[in-house]
Amino acid sequence: MSYSIHSTLQDLLSNEGAKAILEKHLPGASTHPDLPMAMHMTLQQISYYPEAVQAGVTQETLQAIDAELKSLG
C-alpha cells in the first residue's frame, strides 16, 4: 500500500513507519484527544480546519509529510 496525505488517518496509524512520520512532523498526533473523530479523514481534509493550522498542520508541513510517506513505498 502506498501512503500520502490523501490516506486516511486510520491507514496511516496502522503502519508503524507512517505513524513515525506523523509523530515526527506533528508530535502527539497519534494520541490527540480528537483522533477518534478524524480516523476516516485524510490529512488534506483535516488541514482545512482552523484547529489544524493552530496545531501546526500547514501546507509546508503537509508537503514534507507527503514526501516522506511516498518514500515508504
All heavy atoms as TSV, in Angstrom:
chain	resi	resn	atom	element	x	y	z
A	1	MET	N	N	0.851	-1.181	0.000
A	1	MET	CA	C	0.000	0.000	0.000
A	1	MET	C	C	0.892	1.239	0.000
A	1	MET	O	O	1.882	1.305	0.719
A	1	MET	CB	C	-0.896	-0.016	1.242
A	1	MET	CG	C	-1.663	1.284	1.460
A	1	MET	SD	S	-2.706	1.281	2.929
A	1	MET	CE	C	-4.275	1.051	2.156
A	2	SER	N	N	0.531	2.205	-0.813
A	2	SER	CA	C	1.282	3.460	-0.813
A	2	SER	C	C	0.541	4.465	0.073
A	2	SER	O	O	-0.679	4.424	0.198
A	2	SER	CB	C	1.434	4.007	-2.231
A	2	SER	OG	O	0.172	4.250	-2.797
A	3	TYR	N	N	1.304	5.325	0.690
A	3	TYR	CA	C	0.748	6.298	1.623
A	3	TYR	C	C	1.014	7.717	1.146
A	3	TYR	O	O	2.013	7.985	0.494
A	3	TYR	CB	C	1.366	6.109	3.014
A	3	TYR	CG	C	1.066	4.764	3.604
A	3	TYR	CD1	C	1.993	3.740	3.557
A	3	TYR	CD2	C	-0.162	4.511	4.207
A	3	TYR	CE1	C	1.719	2.495	4.100
A	3	TYR	CE2	C	-0.452	3.267	4.746
A	3	TYR	CZ	C	0.493	2.271	4.690
A	3	TYR	OH	O	0.204	1.041	5.220
A	4	SER	N	N	0.087	8.620	1.509
A	4	SER	CA	C	0.229	10.031	1.178
A	4	SER	C	C	-0.687	10.822	2.111
A	4	SER	O	O	-1.353	10.237	2.967
A	4	SER	CB	C	-0.173	10.297	-0.281
A	4	SER	OG	O	-1.584	10.225	-0.426
A	5	ILE	N	N	-0.732	12.129	1.921
A	5	ILE	CA	C	-1.632	12.955	2.729
A	5	ILE	C	C	-3.086	12.725	2.342
A	5	ILE	O	O	-3.989	13.262	2.967
A	5	ILE	CB	C	-1.275	14.459	2.648
A	5	ILE	CG1	C	-1.358	14.973	1.209
A	5	ILE	CG2	C	0.082	14.711	3.277
A	5	ILE	CD1	C	-1.243	16.488	1.096
A	6	HIS	N	N	-3.305	11.884	1.329
A	6	HIS	CA	C	-4.659	11.543	0.906
A	6	HIS	C	C	-5.099	10.192	1.482
A	6	HIS	O	O	-6.199	9.738	1.197
A	6	HIS	CB	C	-4.766	11.568	-0.614
A	6	HIS	CG	C	-4.375	12.894	-1.184
A	6	HIS	ND1	N	-5.163	14.020	-1.063
A	6	HIS	CD2	C	-3.263	13.286	-1.834
A	6	HIS	CE1	C	-4.544	15.048	-1.630
A	6	HIS	NE2	N	-3.397	14.630	-2.098
A	7	SER	N	N	-4.244	9.593	2.303
A	7	SER	CA	C	-4.593	8.360	3.020
A	7	SER	C	C	-5.351	8.752	4.284
A	7	SER	O	O	-5.115	9.825	4.850
A	7	SER	CB	C	-3.329	7.603	3.414
A	7	SER	OG	O	-2.536	7.304	2.301
A	8	THR	N	N	-6.224	7.877	4.745
A	8	THR	CA	C	-6.932	8.176	5.985
A	8	THR	C	C	-5.988	8.046	7.176
A	8	THR	O	O	-4.982	7.325	7.106
A	8	THR	CB	C	-8.127	7.225	6.206
A	8	THR	OG1	O	-7.634	5.898	6.379
A	8	THR	CG2	C	-9.129	7.304	5.073
A	9	LEU	N	N	-6.323	8.729	8.238
A	9	LEU	CA	C	-5.526	8.604	9.454
A	9	LEU	C	C	-5.509	7.163	9.934
A	9	LEU	O	O	-4.486	6.682	10.428
A	9	LEU	CB	C	-6.066	9.510	10.558
A	9	LEU	CG	C	-5.699	10.978	10.465
A	9	LEU	CD1	C	-6.289	11.742	11.645
A	9	LEU	CD2	C	-4.208	11.172	10.422
A	10	GLN	N	N	-6.619	6.468	9.787
A	10	GLN	CA	C	-6.677	5.073	10.190
A	10	GLN	C	C	-5.618	4.256	9.453
A	10	GLN	O	O	-4.906	3.456	10.060
A	10	GLN	CB	C	-8.069	4.504	9.916
A	10	GLN	CG	C	-8.247	3.078	10.369
A	10	GLN	CD	C	-9.688	2.622	10.234
A	10	GLN	OE1	O	-10.549	3.372	9.767
A	10	GLN	NE2	N	-9.964	1.419	10.644
A	11	ASP	N	N	-5.494	4.461	8.150
A	11	ASP	CA	C	-4.481	3.743	7.375
A	11	ASP	C	C	-3.074	4.153	7.792
A	11	ASP	O	O	-2.186	3.305	7.940
A	11	ASP	CB	C	-4.672	3.986	5.880
A	11	ASP	CG	C	-5.883	3.264	5.317
A	11	ASP	OD1	O	-6.367	2.298	5.949
A	11	ASP	OD2	O	-6.354	3.676	4.236
A	12	LEU	N	N	-2.859	5.444	7.974
A	12	LEU	CA	C	-1.531	5.919	8.344
A	12	LEU	C	C	-1.107	5.397	9.706
A	12	LEU	O	O	0.035	4.961	9.884
A	12	LEU	CB	C	-1.487	7.448	8.333
A	12	LEU	CG	C	-1.680	8.114	6.974
A	12	LEU	CD1	C	-1.728	9.624	7.135
A	12	LEU	CD2	C	-0.586	7.706	6.003
A	13	LEU	N	N	-2.011	5.419	10.659
A	13	LEU	CA	C	-1.666	4.998	12.010
A	13	LEU	C	C	-1.548	3.486	12.149
A	13	LEU	O	O	-0.971	3.000	13.125
A	13	LEU	CB	C	-2.676	5.559	13.015
A	13	LEU	CG	C	-2.669	7.086	13.135
A	13	LEU	CD1	C	-3.795	7.556	14.042
A	13	LEU	CD2	C	-1.324	7.597	13.633
A	14	SER	N	N	-2.040	2.741	11.176
A	14	SER	CA	C	-1.903	1.287	11.222
A	14	SER	C	C	-0.543	0.823	10.724
A	14	SER	O	O	-0.192	-0.349	10.856
A	14	SER	CB	C	-3.018	0.615	10.420
A	14	SER	OG	O	-2.847	0.861	9.046
A	15	ASN	N	N	0.243	1.725	10.165
A	15	ASN	CA	C	1.584	1.419	9.680
A	15	ASN	C	C	2.589	2.132	10.572
A	15	ASN	O	O	2.530	3.360	10.711
A	15	ASN	CB	C	1.719	1.878	8.221
A	15	ASN	CG	C	3.098	1.649	7.670
A	15	ASN	OD1	O	4.025	2.400	7.956
A	15	ASN	ND2	N	3.229	0.604	6.878
A	16	GLU	N	N	3.509	1.394	11.159
A	16	GLU	CA	C	4.459	1.990	12.105
A	16	GLU	C	C	5.342	3.056	11.458
A	16	GLU	O	O	5.655	4.067	12.067
A	16	GLU	CB	C	5.319	0.903	12.765
A	16	GLU	CG	C	4.556	0.065	13.769
A	16	GLU	CD	C	3.939	0.888	14.903
A	16	GLU	OE1	O	4.617	1.779	15.444
A	16	GLU	OE2	O	2.774	0.627	15.232
A	17	GLY	N	N	5.742	2.842	10.210
A	17	GLY	CA	C	6.567	3.832	9.516
A	17	GLY	C	C	5.813	5.127	9.274
A	17	GLY	O	O	6.336	6.222	9.500
A	18	ALA	N	N	4.577	5.007	8.811
A	18	ALA	CA	C	3.745	6.191	8.561
A	18	ALA	C	C	3.434	6.907	9.872
A	18	ALA	O	O	3.457	8.140	9.938
A	18	ALA	CB	C	2.460	5.793	7.840
A	19	LYS	N	N	3.165	6.140	10.904
A	19	LYS	CA	C	2.877	6.720	12.217
A	19	LYS	C	C	4.085	7.509	12.723
A	19	LYS	O	O	3.938	8.616	13.257
A	19	LYS	CB	C	2.510	5.609	13.199
A	19	LYS	CG	C	2.140	6.094	14.569
A	19	LYS	CD	C	1.743	4.900	15.453
A	19	LYS	CE	C	1.427	5.319	16.848
A	19	LYS	NZ	N	1.019	4.163	17.677
A	20	ALA	N	N	5.272	6.966	12.531
A	20	ALA	CA	C	6.502	7.656	12.964
A	20	ALA	C	C	6.685	8.969	12.207
A	20	ALA	O	O	7.122	9.969	12.788
A	20	ALA	CB	C	7.705	6.742	12.760
A	21	ILE	N	N	6.344	8.981	10.923
A	21	ILE	CA	C	6.447	10.210	10.128
A	21	ILE	C	C	5.478	11.260	10.665
A	21	ILE	O	O	5.839	12.434	10.818
A	21	ILE	CB	C	6.191	9.914	8.633
A	21	ILE	CG1	C	7.347	9.080	8.072
A	21	ILE	CG2	C	6.004	11.211	7.846
A	21	ILE	CD1	C	7.069	8.481	6.703
A	22	LEU	N	N	4.257	10.848	10.966
A	22	LEU	CA	C	3.286	11.796	11.530
A	22	LEU	C	C	3.791	12.366	12.850
A	22	LEU	O	O	3.719	13.573	13.078
A	22	LEU	CB	C	1.940	11.112	11.766
A	22	LEU	CG	C	1.094	10.808	10.557
A	22	LEU	CD1	C	-0.213	10.154	10.984
A	22	LEU	CD2	C	0.814	12.061	9.761
A	23	GLU	N	N	4.302	11.503	13.701
A	23	GLU	CA	C	4.789	11.951	15.006
A	23	GLU	C	C	6.005	12.870	14.874
A	23	GLU	O	O	6.181	13.790	15.662
A	23	GLU	CB	C	5.112	10.761	15.899
A	23	GLU	CG	C	3.887	10.102	16.483
A	23	GLU	CD	C	3.096	11.020	17.415
A	23	GLU	OE1	O	3.695	11.797	18.181
A	23	GLU	OE2	O	1.862	10.958	17.362
A	24	LYS	N	N	6.822	12.618	13.880
A	24	LYS	CA	C	8.000	13.462	13.643
A	24	LYS	C	C	7.576	14.896	13.322
A	24	LYS	O	O	8.136	15.852	13.847
A	24	LYS	CB	C	8.822	12.883	12.487
A	24	LYS	CG	C	9.972	13.759	12.038
A	24	LYS	CD	C	10.666	13.142	10.840
A	24	LYS	CE	C	11.663	14.098	10.233
A	24	LYS	NZ	N	12.266	13.536	9.011
A	25	HIS	N	N	6.597	15.028	12.455
A	25	HIS	CA	C	6.171	16.355	11.996
A	25	HIS	C	C	5.070	16.978	12.852
A	25	HIS	O	O	4.949	18.202	12.909
A	25	HIS	CB	C	5.703	16.282	10.538
A	25	HIS	CG	C	6.806	15.968	9.583
A	25	HIS	ND1	N	7.673	16.928	9.117
A	25	HIS	CD2	C	7.205	14.795	9.020
A	25	HIS	CE1	C	8.543	16.368	8.298
A	25	HIS	NE2	N	8.283	15.065	8.231
A	26	LEU	N	N	4.268	16.126	13.475
A	26	LEU	CA	C	3.136	16.593	14.290
A	26	LEU	C	C	3.137	15.814	15.615
A	26	LEU	O	O	2.331	14.905	15.805
A	26	LEU	CB	C	1.814	16.369	13.550
A	26	LEU	CG	C	1.680	17.056	12.191
A	26	LEU	CD1	C	0.468	16.518	11.442
A	26	LEU	CD2	C	1.576	18.564	12.378
A	27	PRO	N	N	4.060	16.163	16.506
A	27	PRO	CA	C	4.162	15.419	17.767
A	27	PRO	C	C	2.816	15.353	18.502
A	27	PRO	O	O	2.110	16.349	18.610
A	27	PRO	CB	C	5.186	16.224	18.576
A	27	PRO	CG	C	5.975	16.975	17.556
A	27	PRO	CD	C	5.017	17.263	16.429
A	28	GLY	N	N	2.473	14.157	18.939
A	28	GLY	CA	C	1.224	13.955	19.651
A	28	GLY	C	C	0.038	13.644	18.751
A	28	GLY	O	O	-1.067	13.417	19.236
A	29	ALA	N	N	0.263	13.597	17.446
A	29	ALA	CA	C	-0.843	13.360	16.506
A	29	ALA	C	C	-1.536	12.026	16.761
A	29	ALA	O	O	-2.759	11.932	16.649
A	29	ALA	CB	C	-0.341	13.413	15.067
A	30	SER	N	N	-0.775	11.012	17.116
A	30	SER	CA	C	-1.370	9.681	17.287
A	30	SER	C	C	-2.092	9.512	18.619
A	30	SER	O	O	-2.744	8.492	18.849
A	30	SER	CB	C	-0.302	8.600	17.140
A	30	SER	OG	O	0.641	8.705	18.186
A	31	THR	N	N	-2.005	10.508	19.489
A	31	THR	CA	C	-2.671	10.426	20.789
A	31	THR	C	C	-3.591	11.622	21.038
A	31	THR	O	O	-4.066	11.807	22.153
A	31	THR	CB	C	-1.628	10.345	21.923
A	31	THR	OG1	O	-0.780	11.498	21.856
A	31	THR	CG2	C	-0.796	9.081	21.812
A	32	HIS	N	N	-3.831	12.412	20.014
A	32	HIS	CA	C	-4.672	13.605	20.167
A	32	HIS	C	C	-6.074	13.201	20.624
A	32	HIS	O	O	-6.632	12.207	20.145
A	32	HIS	CB	C	-4.753	14.366	18.845
A	32	HIS	CG	C	-5.309	15.736	18.979
A	32	HIS	ND1	N	-6.665	15.967	19.062
A	32	HIS	CD2	C	-4.708	16.941	19.069
A	32	HIS	CE1	C	-6.870	17.259	19.186
A	32	HIS	NE2	N	-5.689	17.879	19.201
A	33	PRO	N	N	-6.671	13.959	21.552
A	33	PRO	CA	C	-7.997	13.597	22.064
A	33	PRO	C	C	-9.103	13.562	21.006
A	33	PRO	O	O	-10.088	12.836	21.157
A	33	PRO	CB	C	-8.307	14.662	23.115
A	33	PRO	CG	C	-7.164	15.594	23.150
A	33	PRO	CD	C	-6.113	15.117	22.209
A	34	ASP	N	N	-8.963	14.313	19.931
A	34	ASP	CA	C	-9.984	14.323	18.875
A	34	ASP	C	C	-9.743	13.261	17.802
A	34	ASP	O	O	-10.494	13.180	16.822
A	34	ASP	CB	C	-10.055	15.701	18.210
A	34	ASP	CG	C	-10.577	16.772	19.144
A	34	ASP	OD1	O	-11.325	16.428	20.083
A	34	ASP	OD2	O	-10.228	17.951	18.949
A	35	LEU	N	N	-8.713	12.464	17.981
A	35	LEU	CA	C	-8.341	11.475	16.973
A	35	LEU	C	C	-9.486	10.547	16.567
A	35	LEU	O	O	-9.685	10.326	15.370
A	35	LEU	CB	C	-7.142	10.662	17.464
A	35	LEU	CG	C	-6.531	9.686	16.478
A	35	LEU	CD1	C	-5.984	10.423	15.256
A	35	LEU	CD2	C	-5.424	8.900	17.146
A	36	PRO	N	N	-10.272	10.010	17.497
A	36	PRO	CA	C	-11.351	9.101	17.072
A	36	PRO	C	C	-12.321	9.722	16.069
A	36	PRO	O	O	-12.835	9.025	15.194
A	36	PRO	CB	C	-12.065	8.760	18.386
A	36	PRO	CG	C	-11.008	8.917	19.432
A	36	PRO	CD	C	-10.170	10.084	18.954
A	37	MET	N	N	-12.546	11.014	16.151
A	37	MET	CA	C	-13.464	11.679	15.217
A	37	MET	C	C	-12.844	11.859	13.830
A	37	MET	O	O	-13.555	12.081	12.853
A	37	MET	CB	C	-13.873	13.052	15.758
A	37	MET	CG	C	-14.713	12.982	17.000
A	37	MET	SD	S	-15.316	14.606	17.532
A	37	MET	CE	C	-13.776	15.448	17.923
A	38	ALA	N	N	-11.526	11.766	13.733
A	38	ALA	CA	C	-10.839	12.060	12.477
A	38	ALA	C	C	-10.257	10.824	11.784
A	38	ALA	O	O	-9.638	10.951	10.740
A	38	ALA	CB	C	-9.713	13.055	12.746
A	39	MET	N	N	-10.473	9.659	12.323
A	39	MET	CA	C	-9.836	8.446	11.782
A	39	MET	C	C	-10.164	8.164	10.319
A	39	MET	O	O	-9.355	7.580	9.612
A	39	MET	CB	C	-10.189	7.232	12.641
A	39	MET	CG	C	-9.548	7.252	14.001
A	39	MET	SD	S	-7.746	7.191	13.953
A	39	MET	CE	C	-7.477	5.451	13.733
A	40	HIS	N	N	-11.323	8.592	9.849
A	40	HIS	CA	C	-11.702	8.321	8.460
A	40	HIS	C	C	-11.464	9.527	7.554
A	40	HIS	O	O	-11.924	9.534	6.413
A	40	HIS	CB	C	-13.156	7.857	8.392
A	40	HIS	CG	C	-13.356	6.558	9.106
A	40	HIS	ND1	N	-12.884	5.361	8.628
A	40	HIS	CD2	C	-13.942	6.260	10.283
A	40	HIS	CE1	C	-13.172	4.393	9.463
A	40	HIS	NE2	N	-13.813	4.912	10.492
A	41	MET	N	N	-10.739	10.499	8.078
A	41	MET	CA	C	-10.394	11.684	7.286
A	41	MET	C	C	-8.938	11.587	6.835
A	41	MET	O	O	-8.136	10.880	7.434
A	41	MET	CB	C	-10.590	12.951	8.124
A	41	MET	CG	C	-12.025	13.192	8.530
A	41	MET	SD	S	-12.184	14.649	9.594
A	41	MET	CE	C	-11.924	15.943	8.384
A	42	THR	N	N	-8.611	12.329	5.786
A	42	THR	CA	C	-7.229	12.406	5.329
A	42	THR	C	C	-6.557	13.627	5.957
A	42	THR	O	O	-7.239	14.531	6.446
A	42	THR	CB	C	-7.168	12.535	3.793
A	42	THR	OG1	O	-7.694	13.814	3.421
A	42	THR	CG2	C	-7.943	11.418	3.104
A	43	LEU	N	N	-5.243	13.650	5.921
A	43	LEU	CA	C	-4.533	14.829	6.414
A	43	LEU	C	C	-4.915	16.067	5.613
A	43	LEU	O	O	-5.035	17.156	6.165
A	43	LEU	CB	C	-3.022	14.617	6.353
A	43	LEU	CG	C	-2.426	13.693	7.386
A	43	LEU	CD1	C	-0.934	13.513	7.120
A	43	LEU	CD2	C	-2.642	14.237	8.785
A	44	GLN	N	N	-5.119	15.885	4.322
A	44	GLN	CA	C	-5.522	17.014	3.477
A	44	GLN	C	C	-6.855	17.577	3.957
A	44	GLN	O	O	-7.021	18.780	4.083
A	44	GLN	CB	C	-5.621	16.584	2.013
A	44	GLN	CG	C	-5.926	17.715	1.065
A	44	GLN	CD	C	-4.789	18.707	0.961
A	44	GLN	OE1	O	-3.664	18.323	0.687
A	44	GLN	NE2	N	-5.063	19.970	1.186
A	45	GLN	N	N	-7.819	16.706	4.245
A	45	GLN	CA	C	-9.132	17.163	4.730
A	45	GLN	C	C	-9.004	17.858	6.084
A	45	GLN	O	O	-9.613	18.894	6.311
A	45	GLN	CB	C	-10.089	15.978	4.852
A	45	GLN	CG	C	-10.508	15.401	3.528
A	45	GLN	CD	C	-11.248	14.089	3.685
A	45	GLN	OE1	O	-10.945	13.278	4.552
A	45	GLN	NE2	N	-12.233	13.872	2.814
A	46	ILE	N	N	-8.215	17.285	6.954
A	46	ILE	CA	C	-8.038	17.849	8.294
A	46	ILE	C	C	-7.397	19.233	8.225
A	46	ILE	O	O	-7.703	20.107	9.031
A	46	ILE	CB	C	-7.203	16.886	9.155
A	46	ILE	CG1	C	-8.023	15.625	9.452
A	46	ILE	CG2	C	-6.744	17.547	10.453
A	46	ILE	CD1	C	-7.220	14.489	10.020
A	47	SER	N	N	-6.539	19.436	7.248
A	47	SER	CA	C	-5.797	20.698	7.150
A	47	SER	C	C	-6.698	21.911	6.942
A	47	SER	O	O	-6.267	23.040	7.153
A	47	SER	CB	C	-4.763	20.626	6.033
A	47	SER	OG	O	-5.381	20.670	4.761
A	48	TYR	N	N	-7.935	21.699	6.525
A	48	TYR	CA	C	-8.848	22.812	6.288
A	48	TYR	C	C	-9.479	23.361	7.569
A	48	TYR	O	O	-10.087	24.413	7.548
A	48	TYR	CB	C	-9.939	22.407	5.295
A	48	TYR	CG	C	-9.400	22.049	3.933
A	48	TYR	CD1	C	-9.585	20.784	3.405
A	48	TYR	CD2	C	-8.683	22.983	3.184
A	48	TYR	CE1	C	-9.082	20.441	2.159
A	48	TYR	CE2	C	-8.178	22.648	1.942
A	48	TYR	CZ	C	-8.379	21.385	1.436
A	48	TYR	OH	O	-7.873	21.060	0.206
A	49	TYR	N	N	-9.337	22.643	8.662
A	49	TYR	CA	C	-9.913	23.099	9.935
A	49	TYR	C	C	-8.977	24.091	10.615
A	49	TYR	O	O	-7.761	23.862	10.669
A	49	TYR	CB	C	-10.159	21.909	10.868
A	49	TYR	CG	C	-11.311	21.044	10.435
A	49	TYR	CD1	C	-11.115	19.972	9.570
A	49	TYR	CD2	C	-12.600	21.310	10.873
A	49	TYR	CE1	C	-12.174	19.178	9.160
A	49	TYR	CE2	C	-13.664	20.527	10.473
A	49	TYR	CZ	C	-13.445	19.468	9.623
A	49	TYR	OH	O	-14.507	18.688	9.213
A	50	PRO	N	N	-9.503	25.189	11.140
A	50	PRO	CA	C	-8.652	26.181	11.821
A	50	PRO	C	C	-7.838	25.584	12.967
A	50	PRO	O	O	-6.699	25.966	13.184
A	50	PRO	CB	C	-9.655	27.217	12.346
A	50	PRO	CG	C	-10.871	27.047	11.510
A	50	PRO	CD	C	-10.899	25.609	11.095
A	51	GLU	N	N	-8.411	24.619	13.666
A	51	GLU	CA	C	-7.686	23.981	14.764
A	51	GLU	C	C	-6.446	23.247	14.267
A	51	GLU	O	O	-5.441	23.156	14.976
A	51	GLU	CB	C	-8.593	22.971	15.507
A	51	GLU	CG	C	-9.823	23.580	16.123
A	51	GLU	CD	C	-11.017	23.677	15.174
A	51	GLU	OE1	O	-10.881	23.359	13.973
A	51	GLU	OE2	O	-12.090	24.107	15.635
A	52	ALA	N	N	-6.506	22.727	13.055
A	52	ALA	CA	C	-5.363	22.019	12.493
A	52	ALA	C	C	-4.204	22.975	12.248
A	52	ALA	O	O	-3.052	22.657	12.542
A	52	ALA	CB	C	-5.759	21.322	11.198
A	53	VAL	N	N	-4.505	24.145	11.732
A	53	VAL	CA	C	-3.455	25.142	11.493
A	53	VAL	C	C	-2.808	25.535	12.815
A	53	VAL	O	O	-1.588	25.636	12.915
A	53	VAL	CB	C	-4.021	26.373	10.755
A	53	VAL	CG1	C	-2.971	27.462	10.627
A	53	VAL	CG2	C	-4.549	25.977	9.394
A	54	GLN	N	N	-3.628	25.704	13.845
A	54	GLN	CA	C	-3.098	26.048	15.167
A	54	GLN	C	C	-2.209	24.931	15.705
A	54	GLN	O	O	-1.276	25.187	16.463
A	54	GLN	CB	C	-4.237	26.323	16.145
A	54	GLN	CG	C	-5.027	27.561	15.805
A	54	GLN	CD	C	-6.321	27.665	16.611
A	54	GLN	OE1	O	-6.731	26.728	17.278
A	54	GLN	NE2	N	-6.965	28.824	16.526
A	55	ALA	N	N	-2.476	23.693	15.312
A	55	ALA	CA	C	-1.699	22.546	15.770
A	55	ALA	C	C	-0.464	22.305	14.904
A	55	ALA	O	O	0.285	21.367	15.140
A	55	ALA	CB	C	-2.572	21.302	15.790
A	56	GLY	N	N	-0.254	23.146	13.896
A	56	GLY	CA	C	0.945	23.024	13.063
A	56	GLY	C	C	0.750	22.325	11.738
A	56	GLY	O	O	1.721	22.020	11.052
A	57	VAL	N	N	-0.475	22.065	11.353
A	57	VAL	CA	C	-0.744	21.423	10.069
A	57	VAL	C	C	-0.801	22.510	9.002
A	57	VAL	O	O	-1.855	23.027	8.660
A	57	VAL	CB	C	-2.061	20.603	10.098
A	57	VAL	CG1	C	-2.265	19.891	8.768
A	57	VAL	CG2	C	-2.054	19.609	11.237
A	58	THR	N	N	0.369	22.875	8.497
A	58	THR	CA	C	0.477	23.891	7.453
A	58	THR	C	C	0.705	23.202	6.107
A	58	THR	O	O	0.984	22.000	6.056
A	58	THR	CB	C	1.662	24.831	7.733
A	58	THR	OG1	O	2.872	24.053	7.674
A	58	THR	CG2	C	1.533	25.492	9.100
A	59	GLN	N	N	0.599	23.951	5.031
A	59	GLN	CA	C	0.871	23.380	3.707
A	59	GLN	C	C	2.317	22.894	3.609
A	59	GLN	O	O	2.582	21.858	2.993
A	59	GLN	CB	C	0.554	24.399	2.607
A	59	GLN	CG	C	-0.933	24.644	2.434
A	59	GLN	CD	C	-1.718	23.370	2.159
A	59	GLN	OE1	O	-1.382	22.591	1.283
A	59	GLN	NE2	N	-2.771	23.156	2.937
A	60	GLU	N	N	3.235	23.600	4.237
A	60	GLU	CA	C	4.640	23.185	4.219
A	60	GLU	C	C	4.819	21.868	4.953
A	60	GLU	O	O	5.537	20.976	4.490
A	60	GLU	CB	C	5.530	24.269	4.844
A	60	GLU	CG	C	5.610	25.552	4.046
A	60	GLU	CD	C	4.399	26.469	4.246
A	60	GLU	OE1	O	3.631	26.307	5.238
A	60	GLU	OE2	O	4.182	27.344	3.391
A	61	THR	N	N	4.149	21.744	6.096
A	61	THR	CA	C	4.223	20.503	6.866
A	61	THR	C	C	3.607	19.355	6.076
A	61	THR	O	O	4.177	18.257	6.018
A	61	THR	CB	C	3.498	20.655	8.219
A	61	THR	OG1	O	4.062	21.753	8.928
A	61	THR	CG2	C	3.613	19.400	9.056
A	62	LEU	N	N	2.470	19.612	5.445
A	62	LEU	CA	C	1.826	18.577	4.637
A	62	LEU	C	C	2.730	18.114	3.502
A	62	LEU	O	O	2.815	16.922	3.217
A	62	LEU	CB	C	0.499	19.079	4.067
A	62	LEU	CG	C	-0.660	19.197	5.037
A	62	LEU	CD1	C	-1.883	19.774	4.320
A	62	LEU	CD2	C	-1.002	17.871	5.672
A	63	GLN	N	N	3.410	19.043	2.854
A	63	GLN	CA	C	4.312	18.676	1.755
A	63	GLN	C	C	5.455	17.804	2.252
A	63	GLN	O	O	5.825	16.816	1.604
A	63	GLN	CB	C	4.851	19.927	1.075
A	63	GLN	CG	C	3.809	20.662	0.266
A	63	GLN	CD	C	4.310	22.001	-0.273
A	63	GLN	OE1	O	5.417	22.441	0.019
A	63	GLN	NE2	N	3.482	22.662	-1.066
A	64	ALA	N	N	6.004	18.143	3.413
A	64	ALA	CA	C	7.100	17.365	3.982
A	64	ALA	C	C	6.611	15.954	4.367
A	64	ALA	O	O	7.290	14.955	4.081
A	64	ALA	CB	C	7.691	18.074	5.182
A	65	ILE	N	N	5.450	15.885	4.994
A	65	ILE	CA	C	4.883	14.603	5.381
A	65	ILE	C	C	4.602	13.767	4.138
A	65	ILE	O	O	4.934	12.578	4.085
A	65	ILE	CB	C	3.591	14.805	6.212
A	65	ILE	CG1	C	3.920	15.396	7.575
A	65	ILE	CG2	C	2.846	13.478	6.369
A	65	ILE	CD1	C	2.692	15.849	8.380
A	66	ASP	N	N	4.006	14.388	3.125
A	66	ASP	CA	C	3.659	13.681	1.892
A	66	ASP	C	C	4.890	13.076	1.236
A	66	ASP	O	O	4.881	11.905	0.827
A	66	ASP	CB	C	2.942	14.630	0.938
A	66	ASP	CG	C	2.160	13.903	-0.136
A	66	ASP	OD1	O	1.434	12.939	0.191
A	66	ASP	OD2	O	2.245	14.319	-1.317
A	67	ALA	N	N	5.955	13.839	1.159
A	67	ALA	CA	C	7.194	13.341	0.538
A	67	ALA	C	C	7.735	12.133	1.292
A	67	ALA	O	O	8.142	11.130	0.684
A	67	ALA	CB	C	8.233	14.445	0.487
A	68	GLU	N	N	7.725	12.195	2.612
A	68	GLU	CA	C	8.227	11.072	3.393
A	68	GLU	C	C	7.304	9.865	3.313
A	68	GLU	O	O	7.777	8.738	3.248
A	68	GLU	CB	C	8.442	11.493	4.850
A	68	GLU	CG	C	9.641	12.405	5.014
A	68	GLU	CD	C	10.029	12.602	6.462
A	68	GLU	OE1	O	10.090	11.601	7.209
A	68	GLU	OE2	O	10.267	13.761	6.852
A	69	LEU	N	N	5.995	10.102	3.327
A	69	LEU	CA	C	5.067	8.982	3.224
A	69	LEU	C	C	5.230	8.264	1.880
A	69	LEU	O	O	5.219	7.035	1.828
A	69	LEU	CB	C	3.615	9.475	3.365
A	69	LEU	CG	C	3.180	9.905	4.758
A	69	LEU	CD1	C	1.793	10.535	4.710
A	69	LEU	CD2	C	3.190	8.730	5.733
A	70	LYS	N	N	5.403	9.030	0.817
A	70	LYS	CA	C	5.555	8.425	-0.503
A	70	LYS	C	C	6.852	7.613	-0.612
A	70	LYS	O	O	6.927	6.675	-1.394
A	70	LYS	CB	C	5.485	9.492	-1.582
A	70	LYS	CG	C	4.065	10.010	-1.753
A	70	LYS	CD	C	3.972	11.109	-2.785
A	70	LYS	CE	C	2.523	11.560	-2.929
A	70	LYS	NZ	N	2.400	12.700	-3.831
A	71	SER	N	N	7.843	7.956	0.207
A	71	SER	CA	C	9.105	7.220	0.170
A	71	SER	C	C	9.007	5.874	0.889
A	71	SER	O	O	9.900	5.047	0.759
A	71	SER	CB	C	10.235	8.054	0.788
A	71	SER	OG	O	10.107	8.106	2.197
A	72	LEU	N	N	7.914	5.652	1.619
A	72	LEU	CA	C	7.725	4.368	2.289
A	72	LEU	C	C	7.516	3.236	1.274
A	72	LEU	O	O	7.781	2.090	1.560
A	72	LEU	CB	C	6.529	4.399	3.238
A	72	LEU	CG	C	6.690	5.149	4.546
A	72	LEU	CD1	C	5.378	5.134	5.318
A	72	LEU	CD2	C	7.795	4.543	5.391
A	73	GLY	N	N	7.007	3.608	0.106
A	73	GLY	CA	C	6.809	2.614	-0.934
A	73	GLY	C	C	5.540	1.952	-0.918
A	73	GLY	O	O	4.545	1.787	-0.686
